[in-house]
């Protein structure tokens, strides 16, 4: 549900930014700022910076207990906002909650999953993430005649979903692996602070290669996907589709196919076939999708091809593998802190481009800006394909011993 809510928050804003802009009268520059401080970028980065270390320090369930309270407050502020200031505050609060919750969810799922079906279990997060946009864009079509009021209803729906999720989460047990790690730390007299996880993560040289690898895989890909998530209606407009209903229908198609590819591709085959080549297939299909959208003559074929190819690509692509590899490549002691740091850096990368993306799209046009998009996707393809780890079928403990030479135990003093 962290992933459904994250995606829902991004899409709710994506489908309503133009409406808020018309209602409150701000320019494209402020559109970029709002997108940059949202769950799509800096807001989530701040939440991940806080939530990752706390997740290692106080447990996965601690984050689940409190993050959605912040999310619900943000959703209510946007639902009833009457000016730009309240809109921005609500967007930031939702972003912080998303940033804190998503790394905790990916970490928890991977830690509790059997080694022979870890990709299938981690894929459930990607599956939920895919349903978020599909539902969000479908709702946007349904409430389009209501204008800003319709957008308020979408944020209200997110508040209700978050409230139900928060209630259900109260009975969630703590991660078994985290409890074992914490018990060992207490037995050894380990002293922990807020920054213990980050310091330990960065002090271990083995972690640096994994951090750089995953920034290359997820950070570069997500810089593109983040713009698509929040600004895709404007990209479609630049490609010749001016109808908001048609734009949203295309996005529904994208995300329904993402969900289908996640289930029938990543979840079915991620534990059975070469992950290197499965990743390569998804990454290559994403490049082809954007190349057709950018350079092919505008029309039904290019738009439908993009929607189908990008949707399938996202289902078996970087985000699903990122959730899997981040859990596998770091010891339990570092896992949530690594998730938080990587998620933070990825969202910062999205935010930096989001600050100028609407202006660049208007001033440069889709073809010139598209070269940057294709370059980022090509780099992510090469990095993920060349350095993909062989971890399929191994337990987290087996991977830990292979990477670190032993099971990583807490230090006597880790203050």
Buried (B, 14 or more C-beta within 10 A) or exposed (E): BBBBBBBBBBBBBBBBBBBBBEBBEBEBEBBBBBBBBBBBBBBBBBBBBBBBBBBBBBBBBBBBBBBBBBBBBBBBBBBEBEEBEEBBBBBBBBBBBBBBBBBBBBBBBBBBBEBEBBBBBBBBBBBBBBBBBBBBBBBBBEBBEEEBEBBBBBBBBBBEBBBEBBEEBEEEEBBEBBBEBBEBBEEBEBEBEEEBBBBBBBEBEBBEEBBEBBBBBBBBBBBBBBBBBBBBBBBBBBBEBEEBEBBBBBBBBBBBBBBBBBBEBBBBBBBBEEBBEBBBBBBBBBBBBBBBBBEBEEEEEBBEBBBBBBBBBBBBBBBBBBBBBBBBBBBBBBBBBBBBBBBBBBBBBBBBBBBBBBBBBEEBEBEEBBEBBBEBBBBBBBBBBEBBBEBBEBBBEEBBBEBBEEEBEBBEEBE
